[in-house]
């Protein structure tokens, strides 16, 4: 099963795409901010206009006038009104989508991206579900899961900045890095023992990113439990007993399809990250930025309440600093701005159905901790749900037009 103590990961570093903020003249009714981003050259994906070929025909003058008027009405309805609706929905204060693409966002490559779902990815997806660890009174060996508290000392004095509780490592799983050093040090020891660990870079463990170079640092790990691995065999009976109530899975085939869908969702996230990395924010709406801050802070406050923590405690648990939060805000804003660009380019705004909206409400209700549907709808607006559905459409469009290679085999 998925572990709940994994560190939060951001999809992309906003500082790579949005750097120095400059003061600019006000071009709309609301304040906008320009940025100097990397890769600032115009994207190859420029706005394209539809061309019309008119064959030479002879018709009475009145009919020509009627056709001209009719064509103008159709063009207005199909082009101008939807654009106005989209601009209103975006609420960025831009005058037109041409203005948006010229001044706000340089959309990177979002078509024909590549991604591979490997055998290792598949094996991990399955083992996350089938692997179970049971506490045992034994010394730690390969494949055992060891829980420990890691305490850092500077000049023999405890330093809370490099101290971390409730850590876990699978013995022998890592072939390099800090986790290999820790794994090798804990191997052969049992619960209750304290082990001094040599060779760790203290700066890698600093909650606030401090540099510990040249300091007299040591780490001591205290093992709190050793758990032995047991692997469940995927059978129809096991699947139905463990996954039917929550996921409706009845047999092994359902289980493997479910694992595949999980990997597809991971692929969508990775492909979306590629789009963000190749896109550049040139200017953004201050109003939109403040709204994103409220939304991100709301999510973090919700998670903190869920774990019974204050927001500061929750951020500290996840090693989040003020700079990290600023990156989160910019990541969220950039993702939203890229989404609007793709929505306009591919005409996705008109493809949202009532079913899409309802599915988004249902998804939110299933994932959230709401007392009732009324409670949920008191906390979210129809506009927020529609924007969530539009984001799904944009992400799905990128995935559907990518080249995804499924290079794994199912071992039954």
VOVEXPA-229920 format. One line per field, with one value per residue: residue in three letters; x, y, z of N, C-alpha, C in turn; residue number from 1. Coordinates in steps of 0.2 Angstrom, whole numbers. Atoms other than C-alpha are relative to their C-alpha. Layout:
N
roke [ALA,...]
nu [X,...]
nv [Y,...]
nw [Z,...]
cau [X,...]
cav [Y,...]
caw [Z,...]
cu [X,...]
cv [Y,...]
cw [Z,...]
nuse [NUM,...]
This chain:
412
roke [UNK,UNK,UNK,UNK,UNK,UNK,UNK,UNK,UNK,UNK,UNK,UNK,UNK,UNK,UNK,UNK,UNK,UNK,UNK,UNK,UNK,UNK,UNK,UNK,UNK,UNK,UNK,UNK,UNK,UNK,UNK,UNK,UNK,UNK,UNK,UNK,UNK,UNK,UNK,UNK,UNK,UNK,UNK,UNK,UNK,UNK,UNK,UNK,UNK,UNK,UNK,UNK,UNK,UNK,UNK,UNK,UNK,UNK,UNK,UNK,UNK,UNK,UNK,UNK,UNK,UNK,UNK,UNK,UNK,UNK,UNK,UNK,UNK,UNK,UNK,UNK,UNK,UNK,UNK,UNK,UNK,UNK,UNK,UNK,UNK,UNK,UNK,UNK,UNK,UNK,UNK,UNK,UNK,UNK,UNK,UNK,UNK,UNK,UNK,UNK,UNK,UNK,UNK,UNK,UNK,UNK,UNK,UNK,UNK,UNK,UNK,UNK,UNK,UNK,UNK,UNK,UNK,UNK,UNK,UNK,UNK,UNK,UNK,UNK,UNK,UNK,UNK,UNK,UNK,UNK,UNK,UNK,UNK,UNK,UNK,UNK,UNK,UNK,UNK,UNK,UNK,UNK,UNK,UNK,UNK,UNK,UNK,UNK,UNK,UNK,UNK,UNK,UNK,UNK,UNK,UNK,UNK,UNK,UNK,UNK,UNK,UNK,UNK,UNK,UNK,UNK,UNK,UNK,UNK,UNK,UNK,UNK,UNK,UNK,UNK,UNK,UNK,UNK,UNK,UNK,UNK,UNK,UNK,UNK,UNK,UNK,UNK,UNK,UNK,UNK,UNK,UNK,UNK,UNK,UNK,UNK,UNK,UNK,UNK,UNK,UNK,UNK,UNK,UNK,UNK,UNK,UNK,UNK,UNK,UNK,UNK,UNK,UNK,UNK,UNK,UNK,UNK,UNK,UNK,UNK,UNK,UNK,UNK,UNK,UNK,UNK,UNK,UNK,UNK,UNK,UNK,UNK,UNK,UNK,UNK,UNK,UNK,UNK,UNK,UNK,UNK,UNK,UNK,UNK,UNK,UNK,UNK,UNK,UNK,UNK,UNK,UNK,UNK,UNK,UNK,UNK,UNK,UNK,UNK,UNK,UNK,UNK,UNK,UNK,UNK,UNK,UNK,UNK,UNK,UNK,UNK,UNK,UNK,UNK,UNK,UNK,UNK,UNK,UNK,UNK,UNK,UNK,UNK,UNK,UNK,UNK,UNK,UNK,UNK,UNK,UNK,UNK,UNK,UNK,UNK,UNK,UNK,UNK,UNK,UNK,UNK,UNK,UNK,UNK,UNK,UNK,UNK,UNK,UNK,UNK,UNK,UNK,UNK,UNK,UNK,UNK,UNK,UNK,UNK,UNK,UNK,UNK,UNK,UNK,UNK,UNK,UNK,UNK,UNK,UNK,UNK,UNK,UNK,UNK,UNK,UNK,UNK,UNK,UNK,UNK,UNK,UNK,UNK,UNK,UNK,UNK,UNK,UNK,UNK,UNK,UNK,UNK,UNK,UNK,UNK,UNK,UNK,UNK,UNK,UNK,UNK,UNK,UNK,UNK,UNK,UNK,UNK,UNK,UNK,UNK,UNK,UNK,UNK,UNK,UNK,UNK,UNK,UNK,UNK,UNK,UNK,UNK,UNK,UNK,UNK,UNK,UNK,UNK,UNK,UNK,UNK,UNK,UNK,UNK,UNK,UNK,UNK,UNK,UNK,UNK,UNK,UNK,UNK,UNK,UNK,UNK,UNK,UNK,UNK,UNK,UNK,UNK]
nu [4,-4,-1,3,-5,-4,-1,3,-4,3,0,-6,-3,2,-5,-3,4,2,-5,0,6,-1,6,2,6,7,3,7,3,-3,-7,-3,-7,-4,-6,-5,-1,-5,3,5,1,7,1,2,7,3,7,1,7,3,1,6,-1,6,0,3,7,4,6,3,-3,3,-2,-6,1,3,-5,-5,2,0,-7,-2,4,-3,-7,1,2,-4,-7,0,4,-4,-6,2,2,-6,-4,4,-1,-7,-1,-7,-1,-3,5,1,-4,-7,-4,-2,-6,-5,-3,0,-3,-3,2,-5,2,5,2,-5,-5,-1,0,0,2,-5,2,-1,5,6,-2,1,8,3,-3,2,7,-1,-5,2,-6,3,-5,-3,-6,-6,-5,2,-3,2,7,4,1,-3,2,-5,0,-7,-2,-6,-3,-5,-5,3,7,5,3,6,0,-2,3,7,3,5,-3,0,-5,0,-6,-2,4,-4,-7,-4,3,1,4,-5,-4,5,2,-6,-2,5,0,-3,2,7,4,-2,-7,-2,-5,-3,-1,-5,0,6,-1,5,3,5,5,2,6,0,-5,-6,-6,-3,-7,-5,2,-1,7,1,7,1,7,2,5,6,3,-2,6,-1,4,4,3,6,1,6,5,6,3,-4,2,7,0,-4,1,7,4,-2,-2,5,-4,3,-5,-7,0,2,-6,-5,2,0,-7,-1,3,-4,-6,2,1,-7,-3,4,-4,-7,0,2,-6,-5,3,-1,-7,-2,4,-3,5,-3,4,6,5,-1,7,-1,-6,3,5,-4,-2,6,2,-5,1,6,-1,-5,4,4,-4,-3,6,1,-5,0,-6,1,-3,-7,-2,0,-5,-6,0,-1,-6,2,-2,4,-2,4,7,0,0,6,4,-2,1,7,2,-2,4,7,-1,-1,7,4,-3,1,7,1,-3,4,7,3,5,6,1,2,7,3,-3,-7,1,3,-5,-5,3,0,-7,-2,4,-3,-7,0,3,6,6,6,-1,1,-6,-5,2,0,-7,-2,5,0,-5,-6,1,-1,-7,-3,1,-3,-7,0,1,-7,-5,2,-1,-7,-1,3,-4,-7,-2,-1,-3,1,-6,0,4,3,-1,5]
nv [-6,-6,-3,-6,-5,-2,-8,-3,-2,-5,3,-3,-5,-6,-5,1,-3,-7,-2,-7,-4,-7,-4,-1,-4,3,0,2,-3,3,-1,6,1,3,4,2,7,3,3,-5,-1,2,7,2,1,-7,0,1,-2,4,-3,2,0,-2,1,-6,2,-5,0,-7,-4,0,6,-1,-4,5,5,-4,-1,7,2,-4,3,6,-1,-3,5,6,-2,-5,1,4,-3,-4,4,3,-5,-1,5,0,-5,-2,-7,-1,-3,5,5,-2,-3,5,4,-5,-4,4,6,3,7,5,6,4,5,6,1,7,2,7,4,5,6,-2,-4,5,4,-4,-1,6,1,-4,3,7,1,-2,1,2,-1,6,-1,3,-5,-3,4,-2,0,-2,-7,-3,-6,-2,-7,-2,-6,-3,-4,-5,-1,4,-2,2,-5,2,-1,6,5,2,6,4,1,7,2,7,2,3,-2,-5,2,-6,-6,0,6,6,-1,2,7,4,-1,3,7,4,-3,1,-6,-3,-2,-6,1,-6,1,-4,-2,-3,-7,-3,-5,3,1,-6,-2,-7,0,-3,3,3,2,-1,1,6,3,8,3,7,3,5,5,1,6,4,4,5,-1,6,-2,3,2,-3,5,-3,0,-5,-6,-2,-1,-6,-5,0,-6,-7,-2,4,5,7,6,-2,-4,-6,-3,-2,-6,-5,-2,-3,-7,-4,-2,-5,-6,-3,-2,-6,-5,-1,-4,-7,-3,-2,-6,-6,-1,-3,-6,-5,-6,-6,-5,4,-4,0,3,8,3,-1,5,7,1,2,7,4,-1,3,8,1,0,6,6,0,2,7,4,-3,-5,-7,0,0,7,4,-2,2,7,2,-4,-6,-7,-5,0,5,-2,-5,4,4,-5,-1,6,1,-5,2,5,-3,-5,5,3,-4,-1,6,0,-4,3,6,-1,4,-3,2,8,1,2,1,6,-2,-4,5,5,-4,-1,7,1,-4,3,7,-2,-5,2,-4,2,1,-4,-7,-3,-1,-6,-6,-1,-1,-3,3,-2,4,7,0,-1,7,4,-2,2,7,1,-2,5,6,-2,1,8,4,-2,2,6,4,7,5,5,5,6,2,7,3]
nw [0,0,-6,-1,-3,5,0,6,5,5,7,4,-4,4,1,7,5,-2,-4,-3,1,1,0,6,0,-1,6,-1,-6,-6,1,3,-1,5,-2,5,-1,4,7,2,7,2,1,7,0,1,1,7,2,5,7,4,7,3,7,4,2,2,-3,0,-5,-7,-3,-2,-7,-5,-2,-4,-6,-4,-2,-6,-6,-2,-2,-7,-5,-1,-2,-5,-6,-5,-2,-6,-6,-2,-3,-6,-4,-2,-5,0,2,6,4,5,0,3,-5,-4,2,2,-5,-7,0,6,-1,3,4,-3,5,2,-5,-1,-6,0,-6,0,-4,-7,-2,0,-5,-6,-1,-2,-7,-4,-2,-3,-6,-7,-5,-6,-5,-2,-4,4,3,7,6,7,1,-6,0,-6,-2,-4,-1,1,-3,2,-6,2,-6,-5,-2,4,4,3,7,4,-4,3,-3,3,6,2,5,2,0,6,6,3,2,0,-4,-7,-2,0,-6,-6,0,-2,-8,-4,1,-5,-6,-2,-3,-6,1,3,4,3,8,3,7,3,2,-4,3,3,-5,-4,1,3,5,-2,2,-6,3,-5,-7,-3,0,0,0,-4,2,-5,3,-3,2,6,3,5,6,3,7,2,7,3,2,1,-6,-3,3,-2,-7,-2,5,3,-3,1,7,5,3,-1,2,2,6,-2,-4,4,4,-5,-1,7,0,-5,4,5,-4,-1,6,1,-4,2,7,-2,-3,6,3,-5,1,6,0,-4,-2,1,-4,-3,-4,-7,-2,0,-5,-7,0,0,-7,-5,2,-2,-7,-3,0,-5,-7,0,-2,-7,-4,1,-5,-7,-1,2,7,-1,-2,7,5,-3,1,8,2,4,-2,4,7,3,1,6,6,0,3,7,3,1,4,7,2,2,6,6,1,4,6,3,1,6,6,2,0,-5,-5,2,0,-7,-1,-7,-3,-2,-6,-5,-2,-4,-7,-3,-2,-6,-6,-2,-3,-5,-7,-1,-4,5,6,-1,-3,5,4,-3,0,6,4,6,4,-2,2,7,1,-1,6,6,-1,2,7,3,-2,4,7,1,0,6,6,-1,2,-7,1,-6,1,-6,0,-6,-2,-4]
cau [0,6,15,8,25,32,39,29,36,33,30,43,54,45,61,67,53,49,63,65,49,49,37,27,14,-4,-12,-28,-40,-30,-12,-1,17,30,44,60,60,72,69,60,60,42,36,34,16,9,-9,-15,-30,-42,-41,-56,-55,-69,-73,-79,-98,-112,-127,-139,-133,-146,-141,-123,-128,-138,-123,-111,-122,-125,-106,-103,-116,-109,-91,-96,-105,-92,-76,-80,-93,-83,-67,-76,-83,-66,-58,-72,-69,-50,-52,-35,-39,-32,-40,-39,-32,-19,-14,-13,-1,9,12,8,13,25,17,30,29,13,11,19,28,36,35,39,31,45,45,52,38,25,34,34,15,11,23,16,-1,6,20,16,28,24,34,46,59,74,90,87,91,89,71,66,58,67,59,70,73,88,96,109,122,134,149,140,124,108,102,84,87,95,84,70,58,48,59,59,71,70,86,96,84,95,111,117,115,110,98,111,122,108,103,120,123,106,108,112,104,88,74,80,98,107,119,131,131,146,147,131,131,122,117,106,96,94,76,80,93,107,125,134,151,166,156,158,142,137,121,114,99,89,79,61,55,60,47,48,42,28,21,3,-1,-13,-28,-46,-51,-37,-42,-61,-57,-46,-52,-70,-78,-67,-63,-76,-62,-68,-53,-35,-38,-47,-32,-20,-30,-32,-13,-11,-23,-12,3,-6,-11,8,12,-1,8,25,20,11,28,37,24,27,46,46,33,38,27,31,18,4,-11,-8,-27,-24,-8,-17,-31,-19,-11,-28,-31,-14,-15,-32,-26,-11,-23,-35,-21,-14,-32,-33,-17,-22,-8,-6,0,17,19,13,25,39,35,36,52,43,51,44,54,46,29,33,38,22,12,21,20,1,-1,10,0,-16,-9,-3,-20,-29,-17,-20,-39,-39,-28,-38,-55,-58,-69,-84,-81,-85,-101,-113,-106,-88,-94,-104,-89,-78,-90,-91,-72,-70,-83,-75,-57,-62,-68,-85,-100,-112,-113,-120,-105,-94,-104,-103,-84,-82,-90,-96,-83,-69,-76,-77,-59,-54,-63,-55,-38,-42,-47,-30,-20,-29,-27,-8,-8,-19,-8,8,18,17,27,21,37,32,26,14,20,6]
cav [0,18,25,40,48,51,69,80,83,98,94,107,121,138,147,139,147,163,173,192,201,219,233,236,248,244,238,232,236,225,225,213,207,204,191,187,169,157,150,166,164,163,145,136,133,150,155,148,156,146,150,150,146,155,148,160,158,169,173,187,202,200,182,188,201,187,175,189,193,175,172,186,180,163,169,180,166,153,164,180,175,160,170,182,169,161,177,180,163,165,181,187,204,201,210,195,178,186,197,182,172,188,195,182,165,156,139,125,109,99,88,71,70,53,43,25,14,2,-15,-7,5,-10,-21,-7,-3,-21,-23,-8,-18,-35,-32,-32,-30,-38,-33,-46,-48,-51,-42,-32,-42,-39,-35,-31,-14,-4,10,22,40,49,62,74,82,97,97,84,94,89,99,99,105,89,78,67,55,41,37,20,11,-6,-15,-18,-9,6,5,23,39,42,28,15,22,21,4,-3,4,-3,-20,-33,-23,-25,-14,-3,-2,14,15,29,32,39,47,56,74,84,98,85,83,101,106,124,120,126,122,111,110,110,107,93,83,65,55,42,31,22,7,7,-8,-22,-29,-44,-44,-56,-55,-59,-69,-60,-72,-68,-72,-60,-46,-47,-48,-33,-22,-25,-13,2,0,-13,-25,-43,-53,-53,-45,-31,-28,-28,-15,-5,-5,0,15,21,21,30,43,45,46,60,70,67,73,88,92,92,104,116,114,120,134,151,164,181,191,186,194,199,195,177,175,181,169,154,158,157,140,133,139,132,114,115,120,106,93,100,99,81,76,86,99,117,123,127,109,102,112,108,89,90,101,116,133,150,149,132,139,153,140,130,146,149,131,131,148,142,126,136,148,133,125,140,141,123,125,139,131,115,122,112,124,119,100,101,91,90,73,80,92,79,67,81,84,65,64,78,70,53,61,74,73,81,79,79,85,101,104,101,113,126,125,125,135,129,139,130,113,118,124,107,98,109,105,86,89,98,85,71,80,80,61,56,65,58,43,31,15,1,-9,-22,-39,-45,-60,-70]
caw [0,-2,12,20,26,9,6,-5,-22,-34,-52,-58,-51,-55,-53,-70,-79,-69,-63,-60,-57,-65,-64,-79,-85,-81,-97,-90,-76,-64,-60,-70,-67,-80,-78,-87,-89,-97,-115,-119,-137,-145,-145,-162,-157,-164,-165,-182,-192,-202,-221,-233,-251,-261,-278,-291,-292,-299,-289,-288,-278,-264,-261,-260,-246,-237,-237,-231,-217,-212,-213,-201,-189,-189,-187,-172,-164,-166,-163,-154,-141,-135,-134,-123,-112,-111,-106,-93,-86,-85,-76,-80,-86,-103,-118,-130,-132,-144,-130,-119,-130,-135,-118,-104,-109,-121,-123,-125,-134,-129,-144,-147,-131,-126,-111,-106,-93,-88,-80,-64,-63,-66,-53,-40,-43,-40,-25,-17,-15,-12,0,18,33,49,65,70,84,73,67,51,35,16,12,30,33,47,56,65,72,66,77,71,83,80,92,102,104,97,82,78,61,55,67,59,67,61,46,36,25,16,19,3,-8,-12,-22,-19,-9,9,10,6,19,32,26,27,45,51,44,57,71,80,88,102,96,93,79,74,55,46,29,28,21,35,23,14,30,35,36,32,19,29,24,37,27,39,55,67,63,68,66,78,72,85,78,83,74,62,50,40,22,16,-2,-6,-21,-33,-34,-38,-20,-13,-24,-20,-1,-1,-16,-19,-6,-9,-28,-35,-40,-42,-49,-54,-71,-63,-51,-65,-75,-59,-57,-76,-73,-58,-70,-83,-70,-66,-84,-86,-72,-79,-97,-89,-80,-97,-104,-89,-91,-109,-106,-100,-90,-96,-86,-74,-66,-48,-45,-51,-41,-25,-29,-32,-15,-6,-15,-11,7,9,3,15,30,25,26,42,50,43,53,68,66,65,47,54,61,44,34,46,44,25,26,18,19,14,-2,-5,-3,-15,-28,-24,-28,-44,-49,-47,-56,-71,-72,-73,-86,-97,-95,-102,-116,-121,-118,-131,-143,-144,-141,-125,-116,-127,-124,-105,-102,-87,-84,-83,-70,-60,-61,-54,-39,-36,-36,-24,-12,-12,-9,3,22,20,32,17,-1,5,16,1,-10,3,2,-17,-31,-48,-56,-46,-51,-69,-69,-62,-76,-89,-81,-83,-101,-104,-95,-104,-121,-119,-114,-128,-141,-133,-138,-122,-123,-111,-110,-96,-94,-81,-71,-64]
cu [4,1,-2,5,5,0,-4,5,-4,1,6,2,-2,6,4,-4,-2,5,-1,-6,2,-6,-1,-6,-6,-3,-7,-3,3,7,3,8,4,6,5,1,5,-4,-5,-2,-7,0,-2,-8,-4,-7,-1,-7,-2,0,-6,2,-7,0,-4,-7,-4,-7,-3,2,-3,2,7,0,-2,6,5,-2,0,7,2,-3,3,7,0,-2,5,7,0,-3,4,6,-2,-2,6,4,-3,2,7,1,7,1,3,-6,-2,4,7,4,3,7,6,4,1,3,3,-1,5,-3,-5,-3,5,5,1,1,0,-2,4,-2,1,-6,-6,1,-1,-8,-3,2,-3,-7,1,5,-3,6,-4,6,2,6,6,5,-2,5,-3,-8,-4,-1,2,-3,5,-1,7,1,7,3,6,4,-3,-7,-5,-2,-6,-1,2,-2,-6,-2,-4,2,0,4,-1,7,2,-4,3,7,5,-3,-1,-3,4,4,-3,-1,5,2,-5,0,4,-2,-7,-4,3,8,1,6,3,2,5,-1,-6,2,-6,-4,-6,-6,-3,-7,-1,5,7,6,4,8,5,-2,1,-7,1,-7,-1,-7,-2,-6,-6,-4,3,-5,2,-5,-4,-4,-6,0,-6,-5,-7,-3,4,-2,-7,0,2,-2,-7,-4,2,1,-4,4,-2,5,7,1,-2,6,5,-2,0,8,3,-2,4,6,-1,-1,7,3,-3,4,7,0,-2,6,4,-3,2,7,2,-4,3,-6,4,-3,-6,-4,1,-6,0,5,-3,-5,3,3,-5,-1,5,0,-6,1,5,-4,-4,4,3,-6,-1,4,0,6,-2,4,7,3,0,5,7,1,2,6,-1,2,-4,2,-3,-7,-1,0,-7,-5,1,-1,-7,-2,2,-4,-6,1,1,-6,-4,2,-2,-8,-2,2,-4,-7,-4,-6,-7,-1,-1,-7,-2,3,7,-1,-2,6,5,-3,0,7,2,-3,3,7,0,-4,-5,-5,-5,2,-1,6,5,-2,0,7,3,-5,0,5,7,0,1,7,4,-2,4,8,1,0,7,5,-1,2,8,2,-2,4,8,2,2,2,-1,4,0,-4,-3,2,-5,2]
cv [6,2,7,6,2,7,2,2,5,-3,4,6,7,5,-1,3,7,3,7,3,8,3,2,5,-4,0,-2,3,-2,0,-7,1,-3,-4,-1,-7,-3,-3,5,1,-2,-8,-1,-1,7,-1,-1,3,-5,4,-3,1,1,-2,5,-3,7,-1,7,4,-1,-6,1,4,-5,-4,4,1,-6,-2,4,-2,-6,1,3,-5,-5,3,5,-1,-5,2,4,-4,-3,5,2,-6,0,5,3,7,1,2,-5,-6,1,3,-5,-4,5,2,-4,-7,-2,-7,-4,-5,-4,-5,-5,-1,-8,-2,-8,-3,-6,-6,2,3,-5,-4,4,2,-6,-1,4,-2,-6,-1,2,-2,-1,1,-6,1,-4,6,1,-4,3,-1,2,8,2,7,3,8,2,7,3,4,4,1,-3,2,-1,6,-2,1,-6,-6,-2,-6,-4,-1,-8,-1,-8,-2,-3,3,6,-1,6,5,-2,-6,-6,0,-2,-7,-5,0,-4,-8,-4,2,-1,6,2,2,7,0,7,-1,5,1,3,8,4,5,-3,-1,6,2,7,1,3,-4,-2,-1,3,0,-7,-3,-8,-1,-6,-2,-5,-4,0,-6,-3,-4,-4,0,-7,3,-4,-2,3,-6,4,1,6,7,2,1,7,6,1,6,7,1,-4,-5,-7,-6,3,5,7,4,2,7,6,3,4,7,4,2,5,7,3,2,7,6,1,4,7,4,2,6,6,2,4,6,6,5,6,6,-4,5,-1,-3,-7,-2,0,-6,-7,-1,-2,-8,-5,0,-4,-8,-2,0,-6,-6,1,-2,-8,-4,3,5,7,0,0,-7,-4,2,-2,-8,-2,4,6,6,5,0,-6,1,5,-4,-4,5,1,-6,0,6,-2,-6,2,3,-5,-3,4,1,-6,-1,4,-3,-6,0,-5,3,-2,-8,-2,-2,0,-6,1,3,-4,-5,4,1,-7,-2,4,-3,-6,1,4,-3,5,-4,-2,4,7,4,1,6,7,2,1,3,-4,2,-4,-7,0,1,-7,-5,2,-2,-8,0,2,-5,-6,1,-2,-7,-3,2,-1,-7,-4,-7,-4,-6,-5,-6,-2,-7,-2,-6]
cw [0,7,1,2,-6,-1,-6,-5,-5,-7,-4,4,-4,-1,-7,-5,2,4,3,-2,-1,0,-7,0,0,-7,0,6,6,-1,-3,2,-5,3,-6,1,-5,-6,-2,-7,-1,-1,-7,0,0,-1,-8,-2,-5,-7,-4,-7,-3,-7,-3,-2,-2,3,0,6,7,4,3,7,5,3,4,7,4,2,6,6,3,3,7,5,2,2,5,7,4,2,6,6,3,4,7,5,3,5,1,-2,-7,-5,-6,1,-4,5,5,-2,-2,6,7,0,-7,1,-3,-4,4,-4,-1,5,1,7,0,7,1,4,7,3,1,7,7,1,3,7,5,3,3,6,6,5,7,5,3,5,-3,-1,-7,-5,-6,0,6,0,7,2,5,1,-1,3,-2,6,-4,6,6,3,-5,-4,-4,-7,-5,4,-3,3,-5,-8,-2,-5,-1,-1,-7,-6,-4,-2,1,5,8,3,0,6,6,0,2,7,4,-1,5,7,1,4,7,0,-2,-4,-3,-7,-2,-7,-3,0,4,-4,-4,4,3,-3,-4,-6,2,-2,6,-2,6,7,2,1,1,0,4,-2,5,-4,4,-1,-6,-3,-5,-6,-2,-6,-1,-7,-3,-2,0,7,4,-2,2,8,2,-4,-2,3,-1,-8,-5,-4,2,-1,-2,-6,2,4,-5,-4,5,1,-6,0,4,-4,-5,3,1,-6,-2,4,-3,-7,1,2,-6,-4,4,-1,-6,-1,4,2,-1,4,3,3,7,3,0,4,7,1,1,7,5,-1,3,8,3,0,6,7,0,2,7,5,0,5,7,2,-2,-7,1,1,-6,-5,2,-1,-7,-2,-5,3,-3,-7,-4,-2,-6,-7,-1,-4,-8,-5,-2,-5,-7,-3,-3,-6,-6,-2,-4,-7,-4,-1,-6,-6,-3,1,5,4,-2,1,7,0,7,3,2,7,6,2,5,7,3,2,6,6,2,3,6,7,1,4,-5,-7,1,3,-5,-5,3,0,-7,-5,-7,-5,1,-3,-8,-2,1,-5,-6,1,-2,-7,-3,1,-5,-8,-1,0,-6,-6,2,-2,7,-2,7,-1,6,-1,7,2,5,3]
nuse [1,2,3,4,5,6,7,8,9,10,11,12,13,14,15,16,17,18,19,20,21,22,23,24,25,26,27,28,29,30,31,32,33,34,35,36,37,38,39,40,41,42,43,44,45,46,47,48,49,50,51,52,53,54,55,56,57,58,59,60,61,62,63,64,65,66,67,68,69,70,71,72,73,74,75,76,77,78,79,80,81,82,83,84,85,86,87,88,89,90,91,92,93,94,95,96,97,98,99,100,101,102,103,104,105,106,107,108,109,110,111,112,113,114,115,116,117,118,119,120,121,122,123,124,125,126,127,128,129,130,131,132,133,134,135,136,137,138,139,140,141,142,143,144,145,146,147,148,149,150,151,152,153,154,155,156,157,158,159,160,161,162,163,164,165,166,167,168,169,170,171,172,173,174,175,176,177,178,179,180,181,182,183,184,185,186,187,188,189,190,191,192,193,194,195,196,197,198,199,200,201,202,203,204,205,206,207,208,209,210,211,212,213,214,215,216,217,218,219,220,221,222,223,224,225,226,227,228,229,230,231,232,233,234,235,236,237,238,239,240,241,242,243,244,245,246,247,248,249,250,251,252,253,254,255,256,257,258,259,260,261,262,263,264,265,266,267,268,269,270,271,272,273,274,275,276,277,278,279,280,281,282,283,284,285,286,287,288,289,290,291,292,293,294,295,296,297,298,299,300,301,302,303,304,305,306,307,308,309,310,311,312,313,314,315,316,317,318,319,320,321,322,323,324,325,326,327,328,329,330,331,332,333,334,335,336,337,338,339,340,341,342,343,344,345,346,347,348,349,350,351,352,353,354,355,356,357,358,359,360,361,362,363,364,365,366,367,368,369,370,371,372,373,374,375,376,377,378,379,380,381,382,383,384,385,386,387,388,389,390,391,392,393,394,395,396,397,398,399,400,401,402,403,404,405,406,407,408,409,410,411,412]
